[in-house]
Amino acid sequence: MAGKVLAGLAVLLGFVGQKPAVDRTTHGPGPSPGIVLSSEEGEEYFRSTHKCTTTLQALSGTPLRQDGLNPDVLYPWRAKSAGLGRVKRDWIIPPIRVSENSKHVPEYLVQIKSDKVFSGEVIYKLEGPGVDQEPKNLFEIEDKTGWIKSMMPLDREKHNRFTLKAFALSLSGERLENPTTIQIYVLDQNDNRPKFIQEEFIGYVPEFSIPGTSVLTVAALDADDPSTDNAALSYTITAQESFPRYSINKTMFGINNETGVIYTRDVGLDRDVAQSFLLTLQVADMSGLGLTSRGKAIIHIRDINNHAPQFHPDTYSMFAMENKVGEDLGRVNATDKDEQNGENWRITYSIIRGDSAGNFAIRTEPNTNEGIISVEKPLDFESRAEYRLTVRADNDVPLSVRAASEQAHTATVSIRVLNENEAPRFYRNPIEVAIPESTAPDTVLVSDIAHDPDNAKLRFEIIQDPERWLMINHETGEIRARKAFNIRSPYVRNNKYMAVVKVTDLDTGGVSARASLVITLWETNDFPPVLVPLSGTVCRDRTSDLTQMGLLLSAMDQDLTPHADPFTFALADADIAANWTVIPLNETHAVLQPLIDIHWGEFFVPITVSDSGSPARSSSALVNVTVCPCDRAGGCTTMAAAAIFGARVGISFIALIIITASATLLLLLLLLAMAVRGCTSHSVRKGGGLLVCESDDDVRDNVFNYNEQGGGEEDEDAFNIDLLRSRSDMVPFPETFNQPGSGLPKRKQPLRKDAPYNLPSPRYPRKPPADPTNIEDFINDGLDIADNDPNVPPYDTALIYDYEGDGSLAGSLSSIASIGSDEDQDYDYLNDWGPRFKKLANMYEPR
């Protein structure tokens, strides 16, 4: 039919043009001839073709399409060129339509012919997909006649369109015409069944949904041309089955045959009756008249909260032990008809009456949906022995408006409290007491500290008291002070002393309780300040600084602030105030200074020092002050130096040199005299009268050298008078060391560990008497004072140092040098002592 239409069009166009352009000769068995147009006739051809579109459609029954044609090929005369020229003829081939799955193969589709055929032989070639490109060998062209034919059935679902290029060549292979494009469209046939996109569709719909509620949408695909009826799909539900089976017999669901939307058709979707539905689906193409396929859809009925929980039973009885917290007492049970383990099935329990103090709590056990009642606060049998609770059950999700009107259900729970022997209870823990450290013993600190809930008899005791400062009445619990407190105890931290009190129930199987006792001590003024130092040096030179012109005083107080510093220093005697004054330096120090020019000597100045306590405490002491001229270090100079350098009259440099030379000469003479005396006291040479000291190599003179100043070896009972001197004359008191103005060197002095220095010592004689006749009185006075000194051991015992004893087997070594002549002595026995004594024997051989 199409070939006839094209042939008629060619005849029609041939009469329209000025010269014939259509070859009506039949060149092959196909139904349609080839068409060749000149470039001048092209535009008129397409104009006529456009006018005849309706006629062609009516004749062929198939619309003609010109989409996909190249305008440059169709209208080559419209292309711009640089100059004027003749437009060449091009081939114009309309689109070719071929049905898929055609059984008539090979099938002639169209014939092409070049106008160069009259000038010589033409060879036609065809290229493109379906010819020499994949899929190959679908189309061929007869190179002599130009007929294009299909070689095998086509499949539109694989290739719905082919674009080929045709060439006209000379025998030598020269291109005679520009290549033309040939469009081949494959016409669809209904050769594919529609298929659902899923094997099984699953949807959900709430129970009691109204008709018309959308549930889900099903869909199918058809591989045929969607622009034709071959892919026009129609959906239907062919069967419905409920679970449990036969629970609902009426049709509950429908489907839109065009969109595939499944919806509810009727009322009565109750999940308690049917939980799900199985629908059998069918889809058909050609709007339901073509090929068909089947599928299925499962629709689950979604639960809504349309049932309120109900108690079964609604009364319960439980028991609780007093003073037990966190224990479970029992369970209450409420049931819900909604979907088990679903959100509408969950129950929340609450106590709405009977527990205003919040002693109980209730929680839900997630697996069984039961309510568990437990004790939240300790129960007291003596206060309340029974509780009656009202418990309500509610769903976690609010009740749906589609549910029947049901009220929240309640249950009654009776709880009896069981009595037990309770431990005594302290009214407060810790027990806090604040007292001064000077609290007198036997003072009541605290009473009525505990009680027993069961009114049992109690026994009190203190189980921790490291300083043993406390005592307690075992029956009443009254706590008293056993002895005085000391805030400086190592067990007092931050002014707090800790103790532990225990109280025990004396009933059978009695229990006990403990509490901490915290005693806060506040400082009181218990100790007076002590003045230090009690002796020192005051420089007589007024050109020195203030600390050297006076004695630096301080004080020590065992109390703490505010009962210690600042200290107040004052003169204790008004008569002394005419000669001395005390000048404050800071809160802890002052300077004792003379007001007049005092000569050398020792003075005793009474000083009073007071602290800042309330009330204030004070103490007085005699300060031994030595007034003397001082050297640069602040110490007293000797009397001779004071006479020389302390004089007001100046001394010349030459006189100073003379004095120094004289002192040096005197020293040399003394050394020479001591050397001569030492030589004469040992020995002289045997044959001479000269006093010449023997050589140090002489063994007899180098046995022992004591450098004694006494009466020789025989005077072994001599007594050293230095042992009887006052300790204050030899070693200063420890508290005077390193004190400014004391005149002592600044270094650490030795201190006896067995001598307490906290008590005043008696005054020892400071200087020995110049007259030897008074030595006995001096010694007796020192011994008497030492006997009464509480700070030192008894120094009056006789102490002998470096004593050899009278019974020595060695005898006196002085006999070697005391013999007037060694000729009477026989030294031959030295030869028998060995070779080491031969030299000594040779020295004493008779000559």
C-alpha positions in Angstrom: 0.0 0.0 0.0 2.8 2.4 0.9 4.5 1.6 -2.4 1.4 2.5 -4.3 1.1 5.8 -2.4 4.7 6.8 -3.1 4.3 5.9 -6.8 1.2 8.1 -7.1 3.1 10.9 -5.3 5.9 10.6 -7.9 3.4 10.8 -10.8 1.7 13.8 -9.2 5.0 15.6 -8.7 6.1 14.9 -12.2 3.2 16.7 -13.6 3.7 19.7 -11.4 7.3 20.4 -12.4 8.4 22.0 -15.6 10.2 18.9 -16.7 9.8 15.3 -15.7 11.9 14.3 -12.7 10.4 11.0 -11.8 11.4 7.7 -13.5 8.3 5.6 -13.6 10.2 2.6 -14.8 10.0 -0.3 -12.4 13.5 -1.5 -11.5 12.7 -4.2 -9.0 10.1 -6.3 -7.5 9.4 -3.9 -4.7 6.1 -2.0 -4.5 7.6 1.5 -4.5 9.9 3.1 -7.1 12.9 5.3 -6.5 12.5 9.1 -6.4 15.0 11.6 -7.8 14.5 15.4 -7.6 16.5 18.3 -9.0 17.6 21.1 -6.7 15.3 23.6 -8.4 12.3 21.3 -7.9 13.1 20.4 -4.2 11.3 23.3 -2.6 8.2 22.8 -4.7 8.3 19.1 -4.0 8.2 19.6 -0.2 5.6 22.3 -0.5 3.5 19.9 -2.5 4.3 17.1 0.0 3.2 19.2 2.9 -0.1 19.9 1.1 -0.6 16.3 0.3 0.0 15.1 3.9 -3.6 14.6 4.6 -4.2 12.7 1.4 -1.2 10.5 2.0 -2.3 9.7 5.5 -5.7 8.9 4.3 -4.4 6.6 1.6 -1.7 4.8 3.6 -3.3 4.8 7.0 0.2 5.6 8.5 1.2 9.2 9.3 4.3 10.4 7.5 7.0 12.0 9.6 9.8 14.2 8.5 11.6 14.5 11.9 15.3 13.6 11.9 15.9 14.9 8.3 18.8 17.2 7.8 17.7 20.7 6.6 21.0 21.2 4.9 20.4 18.1 2.8 16.7 18.9 2.2 17.3 22.6 1.3 20.9 22.9 0.0 20.0 26.0 -2.0 19.5 27.8 1.4 23.1 27.4 2.4 25.2 30.6 2.3 28.1 30.8 -0.1 30.8 33.3 -0.8 29.7 33.7 -4.4 27.1 32.7 -6.9 27.2 29.2 -8.2 25.1 26.3 -9.4 23.4 24.2 -6.7 24.0 20.5 -7.2 21.2 18.0 -7.0 20.8 16.0 -3.8 18.8 12.8 -3.0 15.6 13.2 -0.9 14.5 10.0 0.7 11.5 10.1 3.0 11.6 8.0 6.2 10.9 4.3 5.8 8.7 2.4 8.2 9.1 -1.4 8.7 7.1 -3.6 11.0 8.9 -5.7 13.5 8.8 -9.5 13.5 8.0 -9.5 9.7 8.0 -13.0 8.2 8.6 -11.8 4.6 12.3 -11.6 4.4 14.2 -10.4 2.5 11.8 -7.4 2.1 12.4 -4.6 -0.5 12.1 -1.3 1.3 13.1 1.6 -1.1 15.1 2.2 -4.3 17.5 5.0 -4.8 18.8 6.3 -8.1 21.4 9.0 -9.0 20.9 11.3 -12.0 24.5 10.5 -13.0 23.2 7.2 -14.3 22.7 8.7 -17.7 26.4 9.8 -17.9 27.8 6.4 -17.0 27.4 3.3 -14.8 26.7 4.0 -11.1 27.5 1.8 -8.1 25.4 2.2 -4.9 26.8 1.6 -1.4 25.1 1.6 2.1 26.7 2.2 5.5 25.6 2.5 9.1 24.1 0.5 12.0 22.4 -2.6 10.7 24.7 -2.8 7.7 28.4 -2.7 8.5 27.9 -1.7 12.2 26.3 -3.6 15.0 23.8 -5.0 14.7 25.2 -6.1 11.3 23.6 -7.7 8.3 20.1 -6.4 8.9 20.0 -4.4 5.7 21.6 -4.6 2.3 21.6 -2.5 -1.0 21.9 -3.8 -4.5 24.9 -2.0 -5.9 23.5 -1.9 -9.5 19.8 -1.1 -8.9 20.0 0.8 -5.6 17.3 -1.3 -3.9 17.5 -1.3 0.0 16.1 -4.4 1.6 15.8 -6.0 5.1 17.5 -9.3 5.5 15.9 -10.6 8.8 13.0 -9.9 11.1 13.5 -6.7 13.2 12.8 -6.3 17.0 11.6 -2.9 18.0 12.3 -3.5 21.7 16.0 -3.8 20.8 16.4 -1.3 17.9 13.5 1.0 17.1 15.3 3.2 14.6 18.2 3.0 12.1 20.0 5.8 10.4 21.9 4.8 7.2 24.0 6.7 4.6 23.7 5.9 0.9 26.5 6.6 -1.6 26.6 6.8 -5.4 30.1 5.9 -6.8 31.6 5.6 -10.2 33.3 2.4 -11.4 36.6 3.9 -10.3 35.3 4.5 -6.8 34.8 8.3 -7.3 31.9 9.7 -5.3 29.3 11.0 -7.8 26.8 12.5 -5.4 26.8 13.7 -1.8 25.8 10.9 0.6 22.1 10.9 1.6 20.6 9.9 5.0 18.0 7.2 5.1 15.9 6.9 8.3 14.3 3.5 8.9 11.7 3.3 11.8 10.6 -0.1 13.2 6.8 -0.3 13.8 5.7 -1.8 17.1 3.7 -5.0 17.5 2.1 -6.2 20.7 4.6 -9.0 21.3 5.4 -8.3 25.0 3.3 -9.1 28.1 3.1 -6.5 30.9 4.9 -7.5 34.1 4.5 -6.2 37.7 7.6 -4.5 39.1 7.5 -6.6 42.2 6.5 -10.1 42.8 4.7 -9.1 46.0 3.4 -5.8 47.2 3.0 -5.1 50.9 0.8 -2.3 52.4 -0.6 -1.2 55.7 -3.9 0.4 56.6 -5.2 1.4 60.1 -8.1 -0.6 61.4 -11.5 1.1 61.1 -10.3 3.2 58.2 -13.1 4.8 56.2 -13.9 3.7 52.6 -11.7 5.4 50.0 -8.5 5.3 52.2 -5.5 4.8 50.0 -3.5 1.7 51.0 -0.7 1.3 48.4 0.0 1.7 44.7 1.0 -1.3 42.4 2.8 -0.8 39.1 3.7 -2.9 36.0 5.9 -2.4 32.9 5.3 -3.3 29.2 8.3 -3.3 26.8 6.1 -2.3 23.8 5.8 1.2 22.4 4.3 3.3 25.2 2.7 5.6 22.6 0.5 2.8 21.3 -2.2 0.7 22.8 0.3 -2.1 23.0 1.5 -0.6 26.3 -1.8 0.8 27.6 -2.2 -1.1 30.9 -5.2 -1.9 33.0 -5.2 -3.2 36.6 -7.8 -5.5 38.4 -8.2 -7.4 41.6 -9.3 -11.0 40.8 -9.4 -12.5 44.3 -9.4 -11.5 48.1 -8.5 -13.7 51.0 -8.4 -12.7 54.7 -6.3 -14.0 57.6 -7.6 -15.8 59.6 -9.4 -17.3 56.7 -13.1 -16.6 56.1 -13.1 -14.0 58.9 -14.4 -11.3 56.5 -16.3 -12.3 53.3 -17.2 -9.0 51.8 -15.0 -7.2 49.4 -12.9 -4.7 51.4 -10.5 -3.4 48.8 -10.6 -2.0 45.3 -8.1 -0.8 42.7 -7.9 2.0 40.2 -7.5 0.2 36.8 -5.4 3.0 35.3 -3.1 4.2 38.3 -2.9 0.9 40.2 -3.9 2.6 43.6 -5.4 0.1 46.0 -8.0 1.6 48.4 -10.6 0.5 51.0 -14.1 -0.1 49.6 -16.1 -0.9 52.8 -16.2 -0.4 56.5 -15.4 -3.0 59.1 -11.6 -3.4 59.1 -11.2 -4.7 62.7 -7.8 -6.1 63.5 -9.3 -8.2 66.2 -11.2 -10.0 63.4 -8.7 -10.0 60.6 -5.1 -9.1 60.8 -4.2 -9.1 57.1 -5.5 -9.7 53.5 -4.0 -11.4 50.4 -5.1 -9.8 47.1 -4.6 -11.4 43.6 -3.8 -8.8 41.0 -4.0 -8.8 37.2 -2.6 -6.4 34.6 -3.4 -6.4 30.9 -2.2 -4.3 27.9 -4.4 -3.0 25.0 -6.4 -1.3 27.8 -7.3 -4.6 29.3 -7.9 -6.5 26.1 -4.4 -7.7 25.3 -1.8 -9.8 27.0 -2.1 -10.3 30.8 0.1 -11.0 33.9 -0.7 -11.8 37.5 0.7 -10.6 40.9 -0.2 -10.4 44.6 -0.5 -7.8 47.3 -0.5 -8.4 51.1 -2.2 -5.7 53.2 -1.7 -5.7 57.0 -4.3 -4.1 59.3 -2.4 -1.7 61.5 -3.5 -1.6 65.1 -4.9 1.5 66.8 -5.3 2.0 70.5 -8.9 1.2 70.7 -8.7 -0.9 73.9 -8.0 0.4 77.5 -6.0 -1.8 79.9 -8.0 -3.8 82.5 -6.9 -5.2 85.8 -7.3 -8.9 86.5 -7.8 -9.1 89.5 -8.4 -5.6 90.9 -7.3 -6.2 94.6 -3.9 -7.1 95.9 -2.3 -7.6 99.3 1.5 -7.2 100.0 3.9 -7.0 103.0 6.9 -4.6 103.5 9.7 -4.7 106.1 10.4 -1.4 107.7 13.7 0.4 107.0 14.2 -1.6 103.8 14.6 0.5 100.7 14.6 -0.7 97.1 12.9 -4.1 97.7 10.1 -5.3 95.4 6.9 -6.0 97.3 4.8 -7.6 94.6 3.2 -7.3 91.1 -0.2 -6.1 89.7 -1.5 -7.3 86.4 -3.4 -5.4 83.7 -4.2 -6.8 80.2 -4.7 -5.0 76.9 -6.4 -6.4 73.8 -4.4 -4.4 71.4 -1.5 -5.9 69.4 0.8 -7.6 71.8 4.2 -6.0 72.2 3.0 -3.1 70.1 3.1 0.5 71.2 -0.7 0.4 71.9 -0.2 -2.6 74.2 2.4 -0.9 76.5 1.0 0.0 79.9 2.1 2.7 82.3 1.2 2.2 86.0 0.8 5.0 88.6 -0.1 5.4 92.2 -2.9 7.9 92.4 -3.9 7.7 96.1 -2.7 6.5 99.5 1.0 7.5 99.2 1.3 11.2 99.7 4.8 10.9 101.2 6.2 9.0 98.1 7.2 5.9 100.1 6.4 3.6 97.2 7.1 3.4 93.4 5.7 1.3 90.6 7.3 0.4 87.3 6.4 -1.7 84.3 8.1 -5.0 83.5 8.5 -4.7 79.7 8.1 -8.4 78.8 5.0 -9.2 80.8 3.4 -5.7 80.9 3.0 -6.2 84.7 3.4 -3.5 87.3 6.1 -4.0 90.1 5.6 -2.1 93.4 8.8 -1.3 95.4 9.8 0.7 98.5 11.2 4.1 97.6 11.7 5.5 101.2 12.3 3.7 104.5 9.0 2.7 106.3 8.5 3.1 110.0 6.3 0.6 111.7 6.0 2.8 114.8 4.7 5.7 112.6 2.4 3.8 110.3 1.7 0.1 110.1 -0.5 -0.2 107.0 -0.9 1.6 103.6 -3.8 1.3 101.1 -2.8 2.3 97.6 -4.9 3.0 94.5 -3.1 2.0 91.3 -4.2 3.1 87.8 -3.2 1.5 84.4 -2.8 3.7 81.2 -1.4 3.1 77.8 1.7 4.9 76.7 -0.2 6.0 73.5 -3.4 7.9 74.0 -6.6 6.1 73.4 -7.9 6.5 69.8 -11.1 8.6 69.1 -12.4 5.6 67.1 -12.3 3.4 70.3 -15.4 2.6 72.4 -15.7 4.8 75.4 -13.8 3.0 78.1 -12.6 4.5 81.4 -9.1 3.9 82.9 -9.2 1.0 85.2 -7.8 1.0 88.8 -6.8 -1.6 91.4 -6.5 -1.5 95.2 -3.2 -2.6 96.9 -3.0 -3.1 100.7 0.6 -3.0 102.1 1.3 -4.1 105.8 4.5 -2.9 107.4 6.4 -5.5 109.4 8.2 -4.4 112.6 11.9 -5.1 113.1 14.5 -4.3 115.8 15.8 -1.0 114.6 19.2 0.5 115.4 19.3 3.5 117.6 19.3 6.9 115.8 21.3 10.0 116.5 19.5 13.3 116.5 22.3 14.7 114.3 25.4 13.2 112.7 28.0 14.5 113.1 27.6 15.9 116.6 29.2 19.4 116.5 30.4 21.2 119.6 32.3 24.5 119.8 34.1 25.3 123.1 37.2 27.3 124.1 40.4 25.4 124.6 40.5 26.5 128.2 37.4 24.6 129.1 37.7 23.2 132.5 37.6 19.4 133.1 34.2 17.9 134.0 32.4 20.5 131.9 29.3 19.1 130.1 29.9 19.3 126.3 26.7 17.7 124.9 23.8 15.6 126.1 20.7 13.8 124.7 22.4 12.8 121.5 20.4 9.6 120.4 17.2 7.7 120.9 15.8 4.2 119.9 12.7 3.9 117.7 11.7 0.8 119.6 12.1 2.5 123.0 14.8 0.0 124.0 17.5 0.6 126.6 20.7 2.1 125.2 24.3 2.0 126.1 26.7 4.8 125.1 30.4 4.7 124.7 33.3 6.6 123.1 35.2 4.3 120.7 37.7 6.9 119.3 39.3 9.6 121.5 43.0 9.8 120.6 43.9 12.4 123.3 41.5 10.9 125.9 40.0 14.3 126.5 36.4 13.0 126.8 34.2 10.8 129.1 30.6 9.7 128.5 27.8 8.6 130.7 27.0 5.0 129.4 23.3 5.3 130.3 22.4 8.9 129.3 25.0 9.6 126.7 26.1 12.9 128.4 29.6 13.8 127.2 32.0 15.7 129.6 35.6 17.0 129.4 38.0 14.6 131.1 40.9 17.0 131.1 42.0 20.3 129.6 42.2 20.7 125.9 45.3 21.6 123.9 44.7 23.3 120.5 48.3 22.4 119.6 47.7 18.7 119.7 48.6 16.9 116.4 45.1 15.5 116.5 43.6 19.0 116.2 43.4 20.0 112.5 42.0 23.4 111.6 40.9 23.8 115.2 38.8 20.6 115.0 39.1 17.5 117.2 37.4 14.4 116.0 35.9 11.6 118.2 33.5 8.7 117.5 30.5 7.9 119.7 28.7 4.5 119.6 25.3 3.7 120.9 24.0 0.1 121.2 20.5 -1.3 121.6 20.6 -3.6 124.7 17.6 -5.8 123.5 18.2 -9.3 122.3 20.1 -9.1 119.0 20.5 -5.4 119.5 22.2 -3.3 116.9 24.3 -0.3 117.2 24.9 3.0 115.4 27.9 5.4 115.3 28.2 9.1 115.0 31.2 11.5 114.7 31.8 14.1 117.4 33.4 17.2 116.0 34.7 19.6 118.7 35.8 23.0 117.5 38.3 24.6 119.8 38.9 28.4 119.7 42.1 29.9 120.9 42.3 31.5 124.4 45.1 33.5 126.0 46.7 30.8 128.1 50.4 31.6 128.1 52.3 34.9 128.8 55.0 35.9 126.4 58.6 35.2 127.2 61.3 37.8 126.7 64.4 36.8 124.6 67.4 37.3 124.9 68.1 37.7 128.6 71.6 39.1 128.0 73.5 41.0 125.3 75.9 43.7 124.4 75.3 47.4 123.9 77.9 49.4 122.0 79.1 52.5 123.7 79.9 54.2 120.4 77.0 56.4 119.6 78.0 56.5 115.9 76.9 52.9 115.4 73.4 52.1 114.0 70.4 51.7 116.3 70.7 47.9 116.7 74.3 48.2 117.9 73.6 51.2 120.1 71.0 49.0 121.9 70.0 45.5 122.6 67.5 43.9 120.2 64.6 42.3 122.2 61.9 40.0 121.1 59.3 37.7 122.7 57.9 34.2 122.2 54.3 33.2 122.9 52.9 29.7 122.8 49.5 31.1 122.0 48.3 31.8 118.5 47.0 34.9 116.9 45.2 37.0 118.1 46.5 36.2 121.6 50.2 36.6 120.7 51.7 39.5 118.8 51.8 42.4 118.6 53.8 42.6 121.8 54.2 45.5 124.1 57.7 46.1 125.7 58.1 48.4 128.7 60.6 49.1 131.6 59.5 47.4 134.8 61.2 49.9 137.1 60.4 53.6 137.0 63.8 54.4 138.4 65.5 52.7 135.5 63.6 54.8 133.0 65.9 57.7 133.7 68.9 55.9 132.2 67.2 53.4 129.8 64.4 53.3 127.2 62.7 50.7 125.1 62.0 51.7 121.4 59.5 49.5 119.5 60.7 48.4 116.0 57.7 46.3 114.8 55.0 44.0 116.3 57.5 41.5 117.7 60.8 43.4 118.3 62.0 46.4 120.3 65.4 47.9 121.2 66.7 48.5 124.7 68.9 51.6 124.5 70.6 53.8 127.2 69.5 57.4 127.4 72.8 58.6 128.9 76.5 58.1 128.2 77.1 55.0 130.3 80.6 53.8 131.1 81.7 50.2 130.6 80.2 47.6 132.8 77.3 45.2 133.3 73.8 46.3 134.1 70.5 44.4 135.0 67.5 46.1 133.4 64.0 44.8 134.3 61.8 44.5 131.2 58.0 43.7 131.0 56.5 42.2 127.8 52.7 41.9 127.2 50.8 40.1 124.4 47.6 41.2 122.6 45.2 38.6 124.1 41.9 39.4 125.9 42.7 39.6 128.7 46.3 40.3 128.0 49.1 38.4 129.7 52.6 39.7 130.6 55.9 38.6 132.1 59.0 40.4 133.4 62.6 39.4 133.3 66.0 40.9 134.1 68.1 41.6 131.0 71.9 41.4 131.6 73.3 44.2 129.5 77.0 44.6 128.9 78.1 48.1 127.8 81.4 48.2 126.0 83.1 49.7 123.0 82.5 47.6 119.9 84.5 46.6 116.8 83.1 46.6 113.3 81.3 43.3 113.8 79.5 44.7 116.9 81.5 42.7 119.4 83.2 44.1 122.5 86.9 45.1 122.0 89.7 44.2 124.5 90.7 46.6 127.2 94.1 47.4 125.6 92.5 48.0 122.3 89.9 50.2 123.9 92.6 52.1 125.6 94.5 52.7 122.4 91.7 53.1 119.8 89.0 54.3 122.1 90.9 57.4 123.4 89.6 60.7 122.3 93.2 62.0 121.8 94.6 61.2 118.4 97.7 59.0 117.9 100.4 59.5 115.2 101.4 57.0 112.6 105.0 56.8 113.9 104.0 56.2 117.4 101.7 53.4 116.2 104.7 51.8 114.4 106.9 52.0 117.5 104.2 50.4 119.7 103.7 47.6 117.1 107.5 47.0 116.9 107.9 46.9 120.6 105.1 44.4 120.9 106.6 42.2 118.2 110.1 42.3 120.0 108.5 41.4 123.3 106.8 38.4 121.6 110.1 37.2 120.1 111.8 37.3 123.4 109.1 35.3 125.0 109.3 32.7 122.3 113.1 32.4 122.7 112.8 32.0 126.4 110.3 29.3 126.0 112.6 27.5 123.5 115.6 27.6 125.8 113.6 26.3 128.7 112.3 23.5 126.7 115.8 22.5 125.7 117.2 22.5 129.2 114.2 20.5 130.5 115.1 17.5 128.3 118.8 16.7 128.2 122.3 18.0 127.4 125.2 16.4 125.6 127.4 14.1 127.7 130.8 15.7 127.3 129.9 19.4 127.0 128.6 22.2 129.1 126.8 24.0 126.3 123.0 24.1 126.5 122.4 22.8 123.0 119.1 20.9 122.2 119.5 17.4 120.9 118.4 16.4 117.4 114.9 15.2 116.8 116.4 12.0 115.5 117.5 11.0 119.0 115.2 8.1 119.9 115.4 8.9 123.6 114.0 12.3 123.2 111.2 11.4 120.8 109.4 8.7 122.6 106.5 10.9 123.9 106.0 14.6 123.9 103.2 15.9 126.1 103.9 19.6 126.0 102.9 19.7 129.7 102.8 23.0 131.7 102.3 21.4 135.1 104.8 19.9 137.5 105.9 17.1 135.2 104.8 13.5 135.0 104.8 13.1 138.7 102.2 15.9 139.1 99.3 13.8 137.8 96.8 14.9 140.4 96.7 18.5 139.3 93.2 19.9 139.0 92.1 22.1 136.1 90.4 25.2 137.5 88.5 25.8 134.2 86.2 23.0 135.1 84.8 25.1 137.9 84.1 28.1 135.8 80.5 29.2 135.3 78.8 27.7 132.2 77.6 31.2 131.3 81.2 32.4 131.3 82.4 29.6 128.9 79.4 28.9 126.6 76.5 31.4 126.2 72.9 30.5 126.6 71.4 29.0 123.5 68.8 31.7 123.3 71.4 34.4 123.0 73.0 32.9 119.9 72.6 34.7 116.6 70.7 37.5 118.3 71.4 41.0 117.0 73.2 43.1 119.6 74.2 40.1 121.7 77.9 40.5 120.8 78.2 36.8 120.0 79.4 35.3 116.7 76.6 34.4 114.3 77.0 30.6 114.2 75.2 27.5 115.6 76.2 26.8 119.2 76.2 23.4 120.8 73.2 22.5 122.9 72.8 19.8 125.5 69.8 17.6 124.9 69.6 16.5 128.6 69.4 20.0 130.0 66.1 21.9 130.2 66.6 25.6 129.6 63.1 26.7 130.3 63.9 27.5 134.0 65.9 30.5 135.2 69.4 29.6 136.2 71.2 31.2 139.2 73.9 33.8 138.7 77.4 32.3 138.6 80.4 34.3 139.5 81.4 36.0 136.3 85.2 36.5 136.9 87.7 34.6 139.1 89.2 36.7 141.9 92.5 38.4 141.3 93.8 37.5 144.7 94.8 33.9 145.0 93.8 33.8 148.6 90.1 34.1 147.5 90.3 31.1 145.2 88.8 28.7 147.8 85.8 31.0 148.3 85.4 31.3 144.5 85.4 27.5 144.2 83.0 27.0 147.0 80.6 29.6 145.6 80.6 27.9 142.2 79.9 24.5 143.6 77.1 25.8 145.7 75.4 27.5 142.8 75.9 24.4 140.6 74.2 22.2 143.2 71.1 24.5 143.0 71.1 24.9 139.2 68.0 22.9 137.9 69.1 23.1 134.2 72.4 21.1 134.3 73.6 17.8 135.6 75.7 17.8 138.8 79.0 19.2 137.6 80.6 19.0 141.1 81.9 15.5 140.6 85.6 15.2 140.1 86.5 14.7 136.5 90.1 13.6 135.5 91.2 13.7 131.9 94.3 11.9 130.3 95.1 10.0 133.5 97.5 7.1 133.2 97.4 5.8 136.8 100.1 5.1 139.4 100.2 1.3 138.8 101.4 1.4 135.2 103.8 -1.5 134.4 105.6 0.6 132.0 107.0 2.9 134.6 108.1 6.4 133.9 109.7 7.2 130.6 111.6 10.1 132.2 114.1 7.7 133.6 115.8 7.5 130.2 116.8 11.2 130.4 117.2 11.5 134.2 120.2 9.2 134.5 123.3 11.3 135.0 125.5 8.8 133.1 124.7 5.8 130.9 127.9 4.0 131.6 126.4 2.1 134.5 123.6 0.9 132.3 124.1 -2.4 130.5 122.6 -2.4 127.0 123.9 -5.7 125.8 120.4 -7.2 126.0 119.4 -5.1 123.0 121.5 -7.4 120.8 119.3 -10.3 121.8 116.1 -8.6 120.6 116.9 -9.0 116.9 118.4 -7.0 114.0 116.0 -4.1 114.5 117.5 -3.2 117.8 121.2 -3.5 116.8 121.5 0.1 115.8 120.1 1.1 119.2 122.6 -1.2 120.9 125.5 0.3 118.9 124.5 3.8 120.1 125.0 2.8 123.7 128.1 0.7 123.4 130.9 1.9 125.8 133.6 3.9 124.0 
